[in-house]
Every structure is written in C-alpha cells, then in structure tokens.
C-alpha cells in the first residue's frame, strides 16, 4: 500500500542525518518493545508480512510522529487485538479481562538464543523456472494497491536492467493477507538515476531494488 512508510523520493521531510555511533536502543523501554514484538510473533498467529502491513496501516499523522519502536508497539497492539489475544479494554487498562486466544506456542527465555540464531528463512522453491535473467531489460508495473506490497512507489512504471537472480522467496503481497506463501523468483533490478528521479538527476546515480517476478514485465 502507499502508506506513510513509503517515503522514497518524497520531499519536505528534511535531510537524512545518520547518528554517529548510534546505540542499538535509545531508551530502556525500547529493549522491551523489541522483546514483546518478537514474543508476539512467536505466538504463531501472524507472519512477518502481516506484521509489516500492520505498521503500514497506522494513520499517517501517528506514524510520522512516532519513533521506530513506538511504531512497532502500535502495530503489535493491533495484531494482538485482531487475533483475539487481548481486547482494547485490556490494552487501555493493562489488566486481563477475558481468556483470549490460546497461542500455538510461547517463546520462553531459555529458547530465545536458539530461535534468534535460527532466524526466519523465507526462501522457497518456485513452481516454474525464472522468467528473467541477468542482463534482461524490464519494466516495473504501475499499481497502487490498498494491500501490502514491497514494490516502492518511486520504482513503479520504471525501466531497468536485471543485475542478478536472487532465488525464489515467499511472496509478501499474498503472505501478508493469509493467501499463502506463493513463492516467486526475486531479481535485483538496477535503474539509472534519471529513470527514477527524472530530469536533473545525478547522471552517475543508480538505484537497485529487489523485485518479485510479478512486479516485472519485459520492456
């Protein structure tokens, strides 16, 4: 979706100012926010793509005025309510009122290191061979879905060259909405700066994105 998270190429937000020697966390509560989000995902009720889409659905004014981990917590509250683990009243009061959904699993302290080390691989075998190869000229499709997508606005309806075939992976646009993993081939596609940013762009600039196969068509 074209939510408040999709800021690539947008003006008026000021310069990007990386923080030198930035710490992992700026406050103690952020550590807990990370832990709660990972523990919530381990309940087995939603996947990472649904989690991302929950963040994208935060109203723009709330999203843009929130810090990184505030966004995570607001999305977690929405997911816990959506899947019946808590009610809005329980979030407001901080007290249990109903039994709620029974989790498929619970992430306990002694399991954390192993779970984090294992990660969450999303590579899957595709049903068909790759449609494109390195060197192919392709065009990204032009669409504006209300659902989740990983194709950013600035890279839609643009012509680029396939740099690499990365393999086949879970298709997030479907996985976020319970339509299955439906793996597709993923390609790294490079675009010239003027193709993305238009007249006046730095001629030495190139932009690369990883694009699922259904985002692309031959140019």
C-alpha positions, 0 to 999 in steps of 0.5 A, a space after each residue: 500500500 502507499 502508506 506513510 512508510 513509503 517515503 522514497 523520493 518524497 520531499 519536505 521531510 528534511 535531510 537524512 542525518 545518520 547518528 554517529 555511533 548510534 546505540 542499538 536502543 535509545 531508551 530502556 523501554 525500547 529493549 522491551 518493545 523489541 522483546 514483546 514484538 518478537 514474543 508476539 510473533 512467536 505466538 504463531 498467529 501472524 507472519 512477518 508480512 502481516 506484521 509489516 502491513 500492520 505498521 503500514 496501516 497506522 494513520 499517517 499523522 501517528 506514524 510520522 510522529 512516532 519513533 521506530 519502536 513506538 511504531 512497532 508497539 502500535 502495530 503489535 497492539 493491533 495484531 494482538 487485538 485482531 487475533 483475539 489475544 487481548 481486547 482494547 479494554 485490556 490494552 487501555 487498562 493493562 489488566 486481563 479481562 477475558 481468556 483470549 486466544 490460546 497461542 500455538 506456542 510461547 517463546 520462553 527465555 531459555 529458547 530465545 538464543 536458539 530461535 534468534 540464531 535460527 532466524 526466519 528463512 523465507 526462501 522457497 522453491 518456485 513452481 516454474 523456472 525464472 522468467 528473467 535473467 541477468 542482463 534482461 531489460 524490464 519494466 516495473 508495473 504501475 499499481 497502487 494497491 490498498 494491500 501490502 506490497 514491497 514494490 516502492 512507489 518511486 520504482 513503479 512504471 520504471 525501466 531497468 536492467 536485471 543485475 542478478 537472480 536472487 532465488 525464489 522467496 515467499 511472496 509478501 503481497 499474498 503472505 501478508 493477507 493469509 493467501 499463502 506463501 506463493 513463492 516467486 523468483 526475486 531479481 535485483 533490478 538496477 535503474 539509472 538515476 534519471 529513470 527514477 528521479 527524472 530530469 536533473 538527476 545525478 547522471 552517475 546515480 543508480 538505484 537497485 531494488 529487489 523485485 518479485 517476478 510479478 512486479 516485472 514485465 519485459 520492456 
